[in-house]
Amino acid sequence: MRPMVSVIVPAWNEVRYLPDLLESLARQTLPVAEVLVADSGSADGTEELVTAAGFRYLAGPRKGPGEGRNRGAKAARGDILLFVDADCRPPANLVEAVAAALEDPGVIGGATGFLPEDGNASERLLFFVANAYQRAMTIWGFPHNAGFCFFFRRDAFERLGGIREDMLLNETHDIALRSRSLGRFVNLPLRVRTSPRRFRKQGLTGTIVYEYIGSTLVYYATGRTPAEVFRPEPVR
């Protein structure tokens, strides 16, 4: 039987990027069962765009992508939950690759790699290192999930209690690490393209040191990333 894959997209004023993502999802080699855009109070025409494209629009408060992903998961009908950021452009075989990975009953979830859309040399190098780190940590038994594009079996996601909404950074790493109690979290050998807008607006050094290295070290040391300390502002 064809698996039912629900794609969940958290969004806040992402009308600039959503058309490319929605078009990519509509052209998958294995069709999705549904696409749900969990909006967080957008004021840029997101609702009109999503409904005109024939996808499900879920209105909600602005509480961060973790809350949006959880809200989308609760409304989804599929037995596979695929989470994709609004500024990503996945390859045509993404859904097919996810379904194939989950044919192994020991696999309960996983993540893809990621590339900078139209990235310059510095951005491509940064993403190369980040991908290598994610793969290595997953192989070593400490699954890392950058959060751009990842998936779970629905029952596993629910047993884990979903994504922690008290963290605005590392919440996707956290659920990947917690998932080890249920099965294997894998790293798929394909990559989605995503916008490097945060690095271009805030600078490579500051973003890497504060939002990535700093917050991750705090998470590994304490098991949490305090939202009052690590509160990245959305970049538009």
N, CA, C and O of each residue as an XYZ file, in Angstrom:
944
protein
N       0.833     -1.194      0.000
C       0.000      0.000      0.000
C       0.870      1.248      0.000
O       1.916      1.278      0.649
N       0.446      2.271     -0.720
C       1.177      3.534     -0.759
C       1.077      4.225      0.599
O      -0.026      4.395      1.119
N       2.213      4.628      1.187
C       2.158      5.293      2.495
C       1.501      6.660      2.377
O       1.615      7.333      1.353
N       0.819      7.056      3.433
C       0.221      8.387      3.482
C       1.220      9.340      4.122
O       1.512      9.250      5.315
N       1.735     10.248      3.315
C       2.738     11.205      3.784
C       2.105     12.580      3.902
O       1.614     13.137      2.920
N       2.120     13.119      5.105
C       1.650     14.482      5.343
C       2.856     15.405      5.456
O       3.750     15.169      6.269
N       2.881     16.443      4.650
C       3.972     17.416      4.695
C       3.514     18.618      5.512
O       2.461     19.197      5.246
N       4.309     18.985      6.502
C       3.963     20.078      7.416
C       4.975     21.199      7.260
O       6.180     20.976      7.380
N       4.489     22.397      6.993
C       5.342     23.555      6.743
C       5.003     24.653      7.750
O       3.930     25.247      7.650
N       5.878     24.944      8.716
C       5.639     26.084      9.598
C       5.957     27.377      8.849
O       6.919     27.424      8.081
N       5.167     28.420      9.061
C       5.391     29.642      8.277
C       5.001     30.886      9.058
O       4.087     30.878      9.882
N       5.723     31.945      8.768
C       5.360     33.287      9.233
C       5.873     34.285      8.203
O       7.077     34.523      8.104
N       4.949     34.868      7.435
C       5.286     35.832      6.381
C       6.325     35.277      5.413
O       7.372     35.885      5.188
N       6.015     34.104      4.839
C       6.939     33.429      3.928
C       6.409     33.370      2.499
O       6.772     32.471      1.740
N       5.552     34.325      2.126
C       4.937     34.261      0.807
C       5.961     34.386     -0.316
O       5.690     33.986     -1.448
N       7.126     34.935     -0.016
C       8.183     35.042     -1.025
C       8.732     33.671     -1.401
O       9.103     33.445     -2.552
N       8.786     32.751     -0.432
C       9.419     31.455     -0.664
C       8.433     30.317     -0.875
O       8.771     29.327     -1.524
N       7.228     30.434     -0.345
C       6.277     29.333     -0.392
C       5.927     28.841     -1.794
O       5.781     27.632     -1.972
N       5.783     29.712     -2.805
C       5.419     29.193     -4.122
C       6.383     28.130     -4.654
O       5.940     27.112     -5.184
N       7.686     28.349     -4.522
C       8.657     27.360     -5.003
C       8.544     26.054     -4.238
O       8.617     24.975     -4.827
N       8.365     26.147     -2.917
C       8.229     24.940     -2.113
C       6.966     24.175     -2.492
O       7.024     22.965     -2.709
N       5.839     24.852     -2.573
C       4.582     24.182     -2.878
C       4.609     23.552     -4.264
O       4.053     22.473     -4.468
N       5.250     24.217     -5.211
C       5.375     23.646     -6.548
C       6.236     22.385     -6.516
O       5.925     21.401     -7.187
N       7.323     22.415     -5.733
C       8.191     21.241     -5.613
C       7.447     20.066     -4.984
O       7.626     18.919     -5.394
N       6.620     20.355     -3.998
C       5.868     19.291     -3.332
C       4.790     18.714     -4.245
O       4.459     17.532     -4.145
N       4.252     19.531     -5.122
C       3.218     19.061     -6.046
C       3.795     18.182     -7.148
O       3.049     17.477     -7.828
N       5.119     18.214     -7.336
C       5.758     17.469     -8.423
C       6.601     16.302     -7.918
O       7.533     15.882     -8.603
N       6.302     15.780     -6.762
C       7.055     14.664     -6.214
C       6.802     13.379     -7.000
O       5.700     13.150     -7.499
N       7.835     12.546     -7.103
C       7.695     11.273     -7.811
C       6.746     10.334     -7.077
O       6.106      9.490     -7.703
N       6.648     10.470     -5.758
C       5.634      9.774     -4.968
C       4.731     10.846     -4.384
O       5.168     11.607     -3.521
N       3.491     10.926     -4.828
C       2.617     12.020     -4.390
C       2.399     12.034     -2.881
O       2.331     10.988     -2.235
N       2.292     13.239     -2.339
C       1.990     13.383     -0.917
C       0.485     13.252     -0.716
O      -0.301     13.497     -1.632
N       0.097     12.860      0.498
C      -1.324     12.766      0.806
C      -1.916     14.149      1.043
O      -3.068     14.412      0.697
N      -1.112     15.031      1.640
C      -1.589     16.373      1.951
C      -0.401     17.261      2.300
O       0.656     16.781      2.712
N      -0.595     18.545      2.129
C       0.369     19.553      2.562
C      -0.368     20.503      3.492
O      -1.408     21.058      3.139
N       0.190     20.683      4.693
C      -0.416     21.570      5.678
C       0.556     22.705      5.982
O       1.693     22.456      6.382
N       0.124     23.929      5.800
C       0.933     25.090      6.149
C       0.420     25.618      7.485
O      -0.678     26.167      7.573
N       1.242     25.439      8.528
C       0.880     25.887      9.871
C       1.359     27.323     10.035
O       2.514     27.569     10.383
N       0.473     28.247      9.786
C       0.820     29.663      9.788
C       0.782     30.225     11.202
O       0.057     29.729     12.065
N       1.571     31.261     11.422
C       1.659     31.883     12.745
C       1.390     33.376     12.664
O       2.216     34.199     13.061
N       0.226     33.704     12.145
C      -0.191     35.104     12.117
C       0.413     35.923     10.997
O       0.706     37.103     11.185
N       0.605     35.320      9.835
C       1.177     36.054      8.700
C       0.240     37.162      8.234
O      -0.981     37.066      8.357
N       0.854     38.224      7.692
C       0.078     39.340      7.170
C       0.509     39.673      5.752
O       0.433     40.824      5.321
N       0.966     38.647      5.025
C       1.504     38.882      3.679
C       0.766     38.123      2.595
O       1.279     37.991      1.484
N      -0.429     37.619      2.888
C      -1.188     36.879      1.884
C      -0.905     35.389      1.874
O      -1.231     34.705      0.903
N      -0.304     34.873      2.941
C       0.003     33.445      3.000
C      -1.260     32.594      2.889
O      -1.279     31.609      2.151
N      -2.309     32.964      3.612
C      -3.539     32.170      3.585
C      -4.105     32.085      2.175
O      -4.492     31.008      1.722
N      -4.153     33.202      1.492
C      -4.704     33.216      0.131
C      -3.859     32.366     -0.810
O      -4.394     31.644     -1.653
N      -2.545     32.453     -0.666
C      -1.646     31.680     -1.518
C      -1.846     30.181     -1.313
O      -1.961     29.425     -2.277
N      -1.887     29.761     -0.055
C      -1.990     28.331      0.256
C      -3.332     27.760     -0.192
O      -3.378     26.700     -0.816
N      -4.403     28.444      0.115
C      -5.726     27.932     -0.244
C      -5.928     27.932     -1.758
O      -6.576     27.032     -2.292
N      -5.382     28.927     -2.454
C      -5.494     28.958     -3.910
C      -4.753     27.787     -4.547
O      -5.148     27.298     -5.605
N      -3.682     27.343     -3.904
C      -2.907     26.213     -4.423
C      -3.557     24.870     -4.087
O      -3.107     23.827     -4.560
N      -4.615     24.894     -3.273
C      -5.326     23.674     -2.945
C      -4.779     22.919     -1.761
O      -5.081     21.738     -1.591
N      -3.969     23.578     -0.925
C      -3.390     22.924      0.242
C      -4.109     23.395      1.520
O      -4.904     24.335      1.491
N      -3.814     22.733      2.614
C      -4.483     23.031      3.882
C      -3.770     24.165      4.612
O      -2.547     24.156      4.756
N      -4.539     25.122      5.060
C      -4.015     26.266      5.800
C      -4.479     26.162      7.245
O      -5.671     26.014      7.510
N      -3.535     26.240      8.177
C      -3.845     26.162      9.601
C      -3.427     27.466     10.267
O      -2.236     27.757     10.376
N      -4.388     28.237     10.706
C      -4.095     29.500     11.384
C      -3.710     29.224     12.829
O      -4.206     28.283     13.448
N      -2.817     30.058     13.359
C      -2.404     29.879     14.737
C      -1.628     31.080     15.243
O      -1.372     32.018     14.489
N      -1.251     31.057     16.517
C      -0.516     32.180     17.119
C       0.950     32.148     16.738
O       1.446     31.132     16.252
N       1.640     33.244     16.953
C       3.068     33.308     16.675
C       3.844     32.863     17.922
O       4.125     33.659     18.819
N       4.176     31.585     17.949
C       4.899     31.022     19.083
C       6.152     30.272     18.664
O       6.741     29.554     19.472
N       6.569     30.428     17.413
C       7.777     29.763     16.965
C       7.489     28.539     16.113
O       6.379     28.007     16.144
N       8.481     28.088     15.352
C       8.281     26.952     14.447
C       7.969     25.647     15.150
O       7.287     24.796     14.579
N       8.450     25.461     16.383
C       8.155     24.229     17.102
C       6.661     24.069     17.329
O       6.102     22.995     17.109
N       6.019     25.143     17.771
C       4.568     25.109     17.982
C       3.847     24.873     16.664
O       2.874     24.121     16.614
N       4.318     25.512     15.596
C       3.694     25.321     14.291
C       3.803     23.881     13.809
O       2.843     23.329     13.270
N       4.955     23.280     13.998
C       5.125     21.882     13.597
C       4.222     20.967     14.399
O       3.603     20.061     13.840
N       4.139     21.190     15.694
C       3.252     20.372     16.528
C       1.793     20.545     16.123
O       1.035     19.576     16.074
N       1.406     21.785     15.832
C       0.019     22.049     15.417
C      -0.298     21.341     14.110
O      -1.377     20.772     13.944
N       0.654     21.384     13.184
C       0.457     20.690     11.922
C       0.380     19.186     12.098
O      -0.429     18.522     11.450
N       1.222     18.641     12.978
C       1.224     17.193     13.218
C      -0.113     16.732     13.790
O      -0.611     15.669     13.420
N      -0.697     17.522     14.688
C      -1.981     17.150     15.297
C      -3.108     17.134     14.261
O      -4.041     16.336     14.362
N      -3.016     18.017     13.267
C      -4.069     18.098     12.256
C      -3.850     17.141     11.092
O      -4.773     16.896     10.314
N      -2.653     16.602     10.961
C      -2.305     15.754      9.822
C      -3.024     14.415      9.874
O      -3.361     13.919     10.949
N      -3.255     13.839      8.706
C      -3.923     12.543      8.600
C      -2.963     11.409      8.245
O      -3.309     10.237      8.391
N      -1.773     11.747      7.786
C      -0.851     10.722      7.322
C      -0.182      9.948      8.440
O      -0.131     10.403      9.583
N       0.341      8.753      8.096
C       1.086      7.970      9.076
C       2.574      8.285      9.015
O       3.348      7.767      9.820
N       2.987      9.131      8.067
C       4.350      9.649      7.987
C       4.269     11.173      8.010
O       3.546     11.775      7.217
N       5.012     11.788      8.921
C       5.036     13.241      9.040
C       6.358     13.762      8.495
O       7.424     13.420      9.005
N       6.286     14.583      7.469
C       7.469     15.160      6.835
C       7.438     16.666      7.059
O       6.525     17.353      6.601
N       8.441     17.171      7.767
C       8.510     18.592      8.109
C       9.515     19.290      7.192
O      10.671     18.876      7.095
N       9.065     20.350      6.524
C       9.924     21.083      5.592
C       9.779     22.574      5.872
O       8.663     23.082      5.988
N      10.903     23.273      5.980
C      10.852     24.719      6.200
C      10.332     25.434      4.953
O      10.494     24.951      3.833
N       9.711     26.581      5.166
C       9.058     27.301      4.071
C      10.028     27.786      3.010
O       9.646     27.934      1.849
N      11.287     28.038      3.386
C      12.248     28.560      2.405
C      13.110     27.459      1.799
O      14.194     27.727      1.281
N      12.629     26.220      1.865
C      13.365     25.101      1.272
C      12.787     24.728     -0.091
O      11.614     24.971     -0.376
N      13.631     24.137     -0.915
C      13.188     23.593     -2.198
C      13.705     22.160     -2.299
O      14.882     21.954     -2.597
N      12.855     21.174     -2.058
C      13.303     19.784     -2.016
C      13.441     19.173     -3.406
O      12.814     19.644     -4.355
N      14.261     18.125     -3.531
C      14.352     17.405     -4.795
C      13.063     16.642     -5.066
O      12.277     16.402     -4.150
N      12.847     16.263     -6.312
C      11.590     15.619     -6.708
C      11.392     14.253     -6.062
O      10.261     13.775     -5.978
N      12.457     13.621     -5.610
C      12.343     12.279     -5.023
C      12.365     12.291     -3.499
O      12.595     11.252     -2.880
N      12.130     13.448     -2.884
C      12.191     13.532     -1.423
C      11.200     12.575     -0.762
O      11.596     11.762      0.074
N       9.934     12.658     -1.120
C       8.912     11.831     -0.483
C       9.183     10.355     -0.745
O       9.010      9.525      0.148
N       9.604     10.026     -1.951
C       9.925      8.640     -2.287
C      11.075      8.126     -1.419
O      11.037      6.986     -0.957
N      12.093      8.953     -1.196
C      13.239      8.550     -0.379
C      12.845      8.370      1.081
O      13.333      7.457      1.747
N      11.968      9.231      1.581
C      11.491      9.103      2.962
C      10.713      7.803      3.138
O      10.932      7.065      4.099
N       9.805      7.529      2.208
C       9.015      6.304      2.289
C       9.904      5.066      2.215
O       9.663      4.082      2.915
N      10.930      5.113      1.370
C      11.848      3.973      1.231
C      12.625      3.749      2.528
O      12.816      2.607      2.946
N      13.075      4.836      3.168
C      13.824      4.703      4.419
C      12.971      4.058      5.507
O      13.476      3.294      6.329
N      11.690      4.367      5.508
C      10.810      3.852      6.554
C      10.285      2.454      6.255
O       9.506      1.911      7.039
N      10.694      1.861      5.137
C      10.388      0.455      4.904
C      11.150     -0.429      5.886
O      10.752     -1.563      6.154
N      12.250      0.100      6.420
C      12.982     -0.593      7.478
C      12.233     -0.368      8.791
O      12.146      0.773      9.245
N      11.692     -1.407      9.413
C      10.899     -1.213     10.628
C      11.695     -0.652     11.801
O      11.107     -0.152     12.760
N      13.022     -0.728     11.738
C      13.842     -0.194     12.816
C      14.057      1.293     12.745
O      14.531      1.900     13.704
N      13.710      1.898     11.605
C      13.872      3.343     11.417
C      12.593      4.048     11.834
O      11.504      3.685     11.390
N      12.726      5.052     12.683
C      11.537      5.789     13.132
C      11.529      7.241     12.645
O      10.528      7.943     12.792
N      12.646      7.685     12.066
C      12.704      9.048     11.573
C      14.048      9.343     10.955
O      14.924      8.480     10.900
N      14.209     10.568     10.488
C      15.481     10.942      9.877
C      15.460     12.366      9.365
O      14.459     13.073      9.473
N      16.585     12.769      8.807
C      16.736     14.123      8.275
C      17.473     14.059      6.945
O      18.151     13.076      6.647
N      17.334     15.102      6.160
C      18.076     15.214      4.905
C      19.264     16.148      5.107
O      19.401     16.800      6.142
N      20.113     16.192      4.087
C      21.155     17.208      4.065
C      20.575     18.515      3.546
O      19.373     18.611      3.301
N      21.434     19.529      3.378
C      20.943     20.842      2.981
C      22.039     21.599      2.237
O      23.227     21.441      2.517
N      21.613     22.420      1.291
C      22.507     23.232      0.478
C      22.009     24.672      0.462
O      20.802     24.901      0.544
N      22.912     25.654      0.359
C      22.461     27.047      0.257
C      21.991     27.351     -1.165
O      22.718     27.098     -2.126
N      20.812     27.878     -1.299
C      20.305     28.268     -2.614
C      21.135     29.422     -3.157
O      21.226     30.479     -2.532
N      21.739     29.214     -4.321
C      22.593     30.236     -4.935
C      23.679     30.698     -3.962
O      23.968     31.891     -3.880
N      24.276     29.767     -3.232
C      25.270     30.109     -2.226
C      26.605     30.519     -2.803
O      27.012     30.046     -3.864
N      27.289     31.411     -2.089
C      28.645     31.772     -2.487
C      29.621     30.762     -1.890
O      29.203     29.804     -1.241
N      30.911     30.970     -2.105
C      31.915     29.998     -1.677
C      31.905     29.787     -0.163
O      31.993     28.651      0.302
N      31.798     30.864      0.606
C      31.795     30.752      2.066
C      30.568     30.001      2.565
O      30.662     29.181      3.478
N      29.427     30.283      1.964
C      28.192     29.607      2.370
C      28.228     28.130      2.016
O      27.775     27.288      2.792
N      28.765     27.815      0.848
C      28.855     26.404      0.458
C      29.802     25.649      1.384
O      29.536     24.499      1.733
N      30.897     26.277      1.782
C      31.832     25.640      2.708
C      31.163     25.420      4.068
O      31.292     24.348      4.659
N      30.462     26.419      4.555
C      29.783     26.297      5.833
C      28.773     25.151      5.802
O      28.718     24.347      6.732
N      27.995     25.075      4.765
C      26.987     24.030      4.676
C      27.644     22.659      4.516
O      27.115     21.663      5.011
N      28.770     22.595      3.842
C      29.505     21.328      3.717
C      29.922     20.822      5.098
O      29.753     19.644      5.414
N      30.462     21.717      5.909
C      30.891     21.341      7.262
C      29.683     20.933      8.105
O      29.743     19.949      8.842
N      28.588     21.687      7.997
C      27.392     21.384      8.788
C      26.805     20.032      8.407
O      26.364     19.278      9.273
N      26.799     19.725      7.119
C      26.314     18.417      6.668
C      27.194     17.293      7.184
O      26.701     16.253      7.622
N      28.514     17.511      7.128
C      29.446     16.494      7.608
C      29.249     16.243      9.101
O      29.288     15.100      9.556
N      29.038     17.312      9.856
C      28.810     17.183     11.294
C      27.527     16.405     11.568
O      27.502     15.521     12.423
N      26.459     16.738     10.837
C      25.190     16.044     11.038
C      25.331     14.558     10.725
O      24.836     13.720     11.479
N      25.996     14.224      9.626
C      26.182     12.811      9.274
C      27.017     12.091     10.316
O      26.677     10.985     10.736
N      28.113     12.718     10.737
C      29.012     12.073     11.694
C      28.316     11.832     13.024
O      28.417     10.742     13.587
N      27.618     12.825     13.525
C      26.939     12.672     14.807
C      25.882     11.571     14.745
O      25.703     10.821     15.705
N      25.187     11.476     13.617
C      24.169     10.440     13.462
C      24.809      9.056     13.417
O      24.303      8.119     14.034
N      25.910      8.922     12.696
C      26.624      7.640     12.632
C      27.147      7.237     13.999
O      27.136      6.055     14.343
N      27.602      8.200     14.778
C      28.175      7.920     16.100
C      27.111      7.669     17.173
O      27.445      7.422     18.331
N      25.845      7.732     16.793
C      24.790      7.428     17.754
C      24.217      8.614     18.483
O      23.466      8.450     19.444
N      24.565      9.827     18.036
C      24.023     11.048     18.622
C      23.354     11.860     17.498
O      23.874     12.893     17.077
N      22.203     11.381     17.023
C      21.593     11.982     15.830
C      21.406     13.481     15.941
O      20.928     14.008     16.946
N      21.798     14.140     14.879
C      21.739     15.596     14.793
C      20.728     15.956     13.713
O      20.702     15.335     12.650
N      19.913     16.937     13.979
C      18.852     17.310     13.048
C      18.816     18.822     12.927
O      18.302     19.510     13.810
N      19.361     19.340     11.832
C      19.427     20.790     11.637
C      18.050     21.427     11.504
O      17.898     22.629     11.725
N      17.034     20.622     11.139
C      15.666     21.122     11.149
C      15.113     21.618      9.838
O      13.925     21.929      9.753
N      15.949     21.702      8.795
C      15.449     22.186      7.506
C      14.397     21.239      6.937
O      13.352     21.670      6.449
N      14.692     19.950      7.007
C      13.793     18.942      6.440
C      14.015     17.632      7.192
O      15.113     17.076      7.162
N      12.983     17.142      7.861
C      13.110     15.901      8.624
C      11.757     15.208      8.687
O      10.737     15.781      8.306
N      11.758     13.976      9.168
C      10.530     13.186      9.137
C      10.481     12.212     10.306
O      11.506     11.855     10.885
N       9.258     11.790     10.639
C       9.027     10.800     11.681
C       7.818      9.952     11.331
O       6.900     10.395     10.641
N       7.841      8.731     11.819
C       6.594      7.983     11.837
C       5.655      8.713     12.791
O       6.075      9.223     13.829
N       4.405      8.754     12.429
C       3.451      9.505     13.248
C       3.395      8.967     14.676
O       3.409      9.740     15.635
N       3.330      7.642     14.817
C       3.210      7.083     16.156
C       4.434      7.386     17.003
O       4.312      7.601     18.209
N       5.628      7.408     16.382
C       6.849      7.734     17.119
C       6.838      9.193     17.561
O       7.193      9.503     18.698
N       6.433     10.085     16.667
C       6.367     11.511     16.996
C       5.428     11.742     18.178
O       5.731     12.531     19.073
N       4.305     11.061     18.176
C       3.342     11.236     19.265
C       3.869     10.646     20.564
O       3.670     11.224     21.633
N       4.539      9.496     20.484
C       5.091      8.883     21.697
C       6.188      9.761     22.313
O       6.396      9.747     23.526
N       6.873     10.509     21.479
C       7.915     11.418     21.969
C       7.340     12.720     22.523
O       8.066     13.529     23.103
N       6.059     12.914     22.346
C       5.426     14.142     22.829
C       5.641     15.324     21.913
O       5.452     16.473     22.312
N       6.043     15.037     20.665
C       6.265     16.118     19.714
C       7.522     16.913     20.012
O       8.410     16.448     20.726
N       7.588     18.093     19.468
C       8.747     18.970     19.604
C       8.569     19.871     20.828
O       7.477     20.379     21.084
N       9.636     20.059     21.564
C       9.583     20.942     22.730
C       9.391     22.390     22.282
O      10.162     22.908     21.474
N       8.375     23.021     22.806
C       8.056     24.389     22.408
C       8.713     25.431     23.302
O       8.575     26.630     23.061
N       9.426     24.986     24.332
C      10.101     25.935     25.215
C      11.459     26.351     24.676
O      12.127     27.204     25.260
N      11.879     25.742     23.542
C      13.172     26.089     22.930
C      12.937     26.615     21.524
O      12.171     26.037     20.754
N      13.606     27.720     21.195
C      13.534     28.285     19.851
C      14.728     27.869     19.002
O      14.725     28.074     17.788
N      15.743     27.291     19.623
C      16.891     26.717     18.922
C      17.163     25.331     19.504
O      16.958     25.095     20.695
N      17.623     24.424     18.653
C      17.982     23.055     19.038
C      16.797     22.160     19.350
O      16.985     21.027     19.794
N      15.599     22.632     19.133
C      14.436     21.786     19.407
C      14.374     20.586     18.463
O      13.852     19.534     18.831
N      14.909     20.740     17.239
C      14.912     19.604     16.323
C      16.049     18.627     16.649
O      15.904     17.419     16.459
N      17.186     19.153     17.144
C      18.237     18.251     17.636
C      17.701     17.441     18.808
O      17.959     16.243     18.922
N      16.961     18.103     19.666
C      16.451     17.470     20.880
C      15.550     16.280     20.566
O      15.701     15.217     21.168
N      14.617     16.446     19.631
C      13.714     15.335     19.349
C      14.449     14.201     18.648
O      14.090     13.036     18.817
N      15.473     14.527     17.865
C      16.270     13.469     17.232
C      17.009     12.651     18.286
O      17.047     11.423     18.204
N      17.593     13.320     19.270
C      18.286     12.608     20.340
C      17.309     11.782     21.178
O      17.612     10.644     21.535
N      16.159     12.337     21.488
C      15.186     11.605     22.291
C      14.629     10.391     21.561
O      14.194      9.425     22.187
N      14.646     10.449     20.230
C      14.058      9.361     19.446
C      14.860      8.069     19.524
O      14.368      7.015     19.122
N      16.089      8.132     20.035
C      16.912      6.927     20.137
C      16.259      5.855     20.992
O      16.561      4.672     20.836
N      15.376      6.248     21.886
C      14.701      5.275     22.746
C      13.693      4.432     21.980
O      13.245      3.397     22.474
N      13.333      4.869     20.771
C      12.305      4.180     19.993
C      12.843      3.456     18.772
O      12.209      2.519     18.287
N      13.997      3.867     18.263
C      14.532      3.259     17.052
C      15.638      4.103     16.461
O      16.231      4.933     17.150
N      15.914      3.894     15.192
C      17.019      4.574     14.520
C      16.543      5.847     13.834
O      15.503      5.875     13.175
N      17.338      6.903     14.009
C      17.147      8.164     13.303
C      18.256      8.230     12.263
O      19.435      8.178     12.613
N      17.887      8.345     10.970
C      18.860      8.208      9.896
C      19.098      9.535      9.177
O      18.317     10.478      9.298
N      20.180      9.580      8.438
C      20.521     10.746      7.626
C      20.423     10.342      6.157
O      21.214      9.521      5.691
N      19.467     10.906      5.422
C      19.264     10.518      4.035
C      20.319     11.134      3.121
O      20.744     12.267      3.346
N      20.745     10.399      2.088
C      21.773     10.903      1.170
C      21.198     11.798      0.069
O      21.509     11.612     -1.108
N      20.378     12.746      0.439
C      19.891     13.760     -0.499
C      19.788     15.074      0.250
O      19.777     15.102      1.480
N      19.714     16.163     -0.505
C      19.759     17.477      0.122
C      18.669     18.393     -0.416
O      18.358     18.384     -1.607
N      18.108     19.167      0.467
C      17.178     20.211      0.071
C      17.967     21.507     -0.058
O      18.986     21.694      0.607
N      17.496     22.383     -0.903
C      18.105     23.713     -1.025
C      17.335     24.684     -0.138
O      16.106     24.650     -0.080
N      18.072     25.547      0.548
C      17.421     26.472      1.468
C      18.078     27.850      1.384
O      19.212     27.978      0.922
N      17.376     28.851      1.823
C      17.881     30.218      1.740
C      18.955     30.478      2.800
O      18.759     30.136      3.966
N      20.080     31.075      2.414
C      21.101     31.468      3.397
C      20.878     32.884      3.915
O      21.831     33.552      4.318
N      19.629     33.349      3.908
C      19.308     34.743      4.229
C      19.770     35.169      5.622
O      20.179     36.314      5.813
N      19.707     34.257      6.597
C      20.115     34.633      7.952
C      21.592     34.999      7.983
O      21.968     35.989      8.611
N      22.428     34.222      7.321
C      23.863     34.493      7.311
C      24.172     35.788      6.578
O      25.080     36.524      6.962
N      23.419     36.062      5.525
C      23.678     37.266      4.741
C      23.245     38.524      5.481
O      23.867     39.574      5.320
N      22.204     38.441      6.280
C      21.727     39.622      6.991
C      22.465     39.842      8.301
O      22.767     40.980      8.659
N      22.758     38.755      9.025
C      23.355     38.880     10.348
C      24.848     38.600     10.367
O      25.512     38.837     11.376
N      25.383     38.097      9.257
C      26.809     37.813      9.199
C      27.115     36.370      9.548
O      26.476     35.786     10.424
N      28.090     35.795      8.866
C      28.447     34.403      9.101
C      28.966     34.178     10.514
O      28.514     33.269     11.210
N      29.920     35.011     10.938
C      30.585     34.779     12.221
C      29.615     34.847     13.395
O      29.572     33.934     14.221
N      28.837     35.927     13.473
C      27.927     36.082     14.594
C      26.873     34.991     14.639
O      26.559     34.468     15.708
N      26.327     34.650     13.483
C      25.298     33.615     13.439
C      25.848     32.263     13.863
O      25.216     31.541     14.635
N      27.016     31.926     13.359
C      27.609     30.618     13.683
C      27.980     30.534     15.157
O      27.649     29.554     15.825
N      28.656     31.544     15.664
C      29.149     31.500     17.041
C      28.009     31.521     18.051
O      28.011     30.754     19.013
N      27.038     32.399     17.832
C      25.971     32.579     18.830
C      24.844     31.561     18.654
O      24.526     30.805     19.572
N      24.248     31.555     17.462
C      23.038     30.768     17.282
C      23.317     29.284     17.069
O      22.446     28.456     17.337
N      24.487     28.934     16.603
C      24.749     27.530     16.308
C      25.700     26.903     17.322
O      25.300     26.010     18.069
N      26.924     27.347     17.360
C      27.879     26.734     18.285
C      27.497     27.010     19.734
O      27.427     26.082     20.540
N      27.250     28.267     20.073
C      26.939     28.623     21.455
C      25.696     27.925     21.969
O      25.726     27.318     23.040
N      24.613     28.001     21.229
C      23.365     27.403     21.696
C      23.462     25.888     21.772
O      22.886     25.270     22.668
N      24.190     25.285     20.835
C      24.326     23.827     20.842
C      25.144     23.356     22.039
O      24.803     22.350     22.661
N      26.215     24.067     22.366
C      27.012     23.691     23.533
C      26.189     23.808     24.817
O      26.283     22.958     25.703
N      25.389     24.861     24.907
C      24.528     25.020     26.080
C      23.525     23.875     26.151
O      23.260     23.338     27.227
N      22.973     23.505     25.005
C      22.012     22.393     24.996
C      22.665     21.083     25.430
O      22.103     20.358     26.251
N      23.840     20.774     24.892
C      24.517     19.535     25.265
C      24.877     19.521     26.752
O      24.878     18.464     27.383
N      25.177     20.679     27.300
C      25.580     20.747     28.707
C      24.401     20.706     29.667
O      24.516     20.168     30.768
N      23.260     21.274     29.256
C      22.135     21.424     30.180
C      20.871     20.687     29.759
O      19.961     20.512     30.570
N      20.800     20.254     28.504
C      19.592     19.597     28.029
C      18.504     20.548     27.600
O      17.377     20.129     27.333
N      18.830     21.832     27.529
C      17.850     22.812     27.076
C      18.560     24.014     26.482
O      19.750     24.225     26.712
N      17.816     24.796     25.717
C      18.331     26.050     25.174
C      17.374     27.151     25.615
O      16.320     27.315     25.001
N      17.703     27.912     26.657
C      16.761     28.885     27.214
C      16.287     29.897     26.176
O      17.095     30.585     25.552
N      14.986     29.978     25.999
C      14.430     30.900     25.015
C      14.684     32.355     25.392
O      14.734     33.228     24.526
N      14.846     32.612     26.695
C      15.105     33.989     27.109
C      16.517     34.439     26.750
O      16.803     35.635     26.723
N      17.393     33.485     26.478
C      18.776     33.796     26.100
C      18.975     33.653     24.591
O      19.572     34.516     23.947
N      18.478     32.576     24.052
C      18.632     32.293     22.629
C      17.283     32.465     21.946
O      16.484     31.533     21.857
N      17.056     33.676     21.471
C      15.786     34.023     20.837
C      16.063     34.672     19.488
O      16.027     35.897     19.375
N      16.335     33.875     18.470
C      16.659     34.446     17.160
C      15.439     35.096     16.515
O      14.352     34.518     16.508
N      15.617     36.268     15.988
C      14.527     36.951     15.305
C      14.423     36.446     13.873
O      15.441     36.246     13.211
N      13.198     36.240     13.390
C      13.038     35.800     12.000
C      13.645     36.813     11.043
O      13.570     38.021     11.268
N      14.244     36.309      9.976
C      14.859     37.168      8.959
C      13.974     37.156      7.727
O      13.683     36.097      7.170
N      13.549     38.338      7.305
C      12.673     38.442      6.123
C      13.281     39.403      5.109
O      12.700     39.628      4.048
